[in-house]
Structure formats: structure tokens, C-alpha cells
Amino acid sequence: MSLPPCPKCSSEYVYEDQAMLICPECGHEWNPNEVAVDEDALIIKDSNGNLLEEGDKVTLIKDLKVKGSSMVLKVGTKATIKRFVDGDHDIDCKVDGAGDMMLKSQFVKKA
């Protein structure tokens, strides 16, 4: 009988205890019948509290000055989310007419 590796540390030394699987190396316990949820995934919400996902289209809710440039991104400018990052500017996106840029989720709303 083959048991799956640990989802936390990928250890192959997993053992069964009733309905649970246990990893002796990291101490992680999980039920193999439940759907796995990634606890490390970033949960980013827009200014209205809507959950954002990669690939979503968003619009700016405020005029934003671009640091190091005289350009200003106007209200209503659209952007496409490429990925989320951990930090102050948590959205890496492509802004229409301005290119790739990092934005704060508090200044966008889902389109």
C-alpha cells in the first residue's frame, strides 16, 4: 500500500492513524479525503471587498502618480492582474497605456 507524500515537506515517511495521515518529520496531519487548501496563498481583496484572482481586470478608483515619472494614471484606467506578491504594493499588473506596474489593492476595484 502506497501513501501520498506529505503536502508540507514532501516526506515519504507518512503513516496512517485511523482516517488521518501523519508526517513524522514535520508533524503535519491531514485527512486524505478532504480537498487540500493552500494556506500560504495570498488572499487579496479590492477596495470594495471583492476577492481578486490572477487574470482579473481591475480599474483604478483614484488618480495615481507614477513614481520617478511625471505621468499620472487617471481614474478608470484599466489593468490586468498578472500575479500577487507579498508586500506594500501587492498586485503585479499590466496597466493599459503604461505597461507593467505594481499597484496597491486598496486603489483598484474589480471591473
PLY file of the C-alpha trace (Angstrom):
ply
format ascii 1.0
element vertex 111
property float x
property float y
property float z
element edge 110
property int vertex1
property int vertex2
end_header
0.00 0.00 0.00
1.43 3.34 -1.06
0.65 6.55 0.83
0.99 10.03 -0.71
3.92 12.20 0.38
3.45 14.95 2.97
1.96 18.11 1.36
4.06 20.36 3.63
7.57 18.87 3.45
7.21 16.15 0.75
8.45 13.48 3.13
7.82 9.90 2.03
7.70 8.56 5.61
3.96 9.14 6.10
1.91 6.81 8.24
-1.79 6.25 8.81
-3.63 6.79 12.11
-7.31 5.88 11.65
-8.63 8.28 8.96
-5.70 10.74 9.24
-2.26 10.69 7.62
0.65 11.93 9.73
4.16 13.05 8.76
6.74 12.17 11.44
9.28 14.69 10.09
7.25 17.93 10.24
4.28 16.78 12.36
1.67 17.73 9.76
-1.64 15.84 9.99
-4.26 15.76 7.23
-7.26 13.84 6.02
-6.56 12.47 2.51
-10.30 12.57 1.68
-10.59 16.34 2.19
-9.80 18.87 -0.51
-6.41 20.45 0.15
-6.40 24.21 0.76
-3.21 26.17 0.22
-2.75 28.09 3.47
0.18 30.07 2.05
-1.87 31.53 -0.82
-2.35 35.30 -0.70
-5.92 36.50 -0.32
-6.18 39.92 -1.93
-9.37 42.00 -1.97
-10.15 45.18 -3.87
-11.38 48.45 -2.37
-14.97 47.11 -2.26
-14.02 43.83 -0.55
-14.32 41.64 -3.67
-11.86 38.76 -3.89
-9.30 39.28 -6.67
-7.72 36.48 -8.71
-4.87 36.37 -11.19
-6.09 37.33 -14.66
-8.88 39.62 -13.38
-9.44 43.02 -14.95
-9.42 45.95 -12.50
-9.92 49.71 -12.77
-8.30 52.47 -10.75
-10.52 54.34 -8.28
-8.09 57.24 -7.74
-5.58 59.28 -9.74
-2.14 57.82 -9.03
1.21 59.49 -9.67
3.85 57.17 -11.13
6.99 57.36 -9.01
10.04 58.54 -10.95
7.91 59.92 -13.76
5.68 62.89 -14.49
2.93 60.50 -15.65
-0.38 60.25 -13.77
-2.70 57.24 -14.03
-6.25 58.57 -14.19
-9.38 57.24 -12.51
-10.93 54.47 -14.60
-7.65 53.27 -16.12
-7.88 49.53 -16.68
-5.29 46.94 -15.70
-4.94 43.16 -15.90
-3.59 41.30 -12.86
-0.58 39.08 -13.65
0.26 37.87 -10.13
0.09 38.73 -6.44
3.11 39.44 -4.28
3.59 39.85 -0.55
4.33 43.46 0.33
3.02 47.02 0.28
2.27 47.04 -3.46
0.60 43.64 -3.65
-0.62 43.49 -7.27
1.75 43.00 -10.21
-0.25 44.01 -13.28
-0.19 45.38 -16.81
-1.74 48.85 -16.91
-3.29 49.97 -20.20
-1.14 52.70 -21.74
1.56 52.49 -19.04
2.94 48.94 -19.12
3.89 46.65 -16.24
3.45 48.14 -12.80
2.92 47.30 -9.13
-0.28 48.63 -7.53
-1.88 48.60 -4.10
-5.13 46.66 -3.92
-6.79 49.49 -1.97
-6.72 51.70 -5.09
-8.41 49.25 -7.52
-11.83 47.73 -7.99
-12.83 44.65 -9.94
-14.09 45.50 -13.42
0 1
1 2
2 3
3 4
4 5
5 6
6 7
7 8
8 9
9 10
10 11
11 12
12 13
13 14
14 15
15 16
16 17
17 18
18 19
19 20
20 21
21 22
22 23
23 24
24 25
25 26
26 27
27 28
28 29
29 30
30 31
31 32
32 33
33 34
34 35
35 36
36 37
37 38
38 39
39 40
40 41
41 42
42 43
43 44
44 45
45 46
46 47
47 48
48 49
49 50
50 51
51 52
52 53
53 54
54 55
55 56
56 57
57 58
58 59
59 60
60 61
61 62
62 63
63 64
64 65
65 66
66 67
67 68
68 69
69 70
70 71
71 72
72 73
73 74
74 75
75 76
76 77
77 78
78 79
79 80
80 81
81 82
82 83
83 84
84 85
85 86
86 87
87 88
88 89
89 90
90 91
91 92
92 93
93 94
94 95
95 96
96 97
97 98
98 99
99 100
100 101
101 102
102 103
103 104
104 105
105 106
106 107
107 108
108 109
109 110
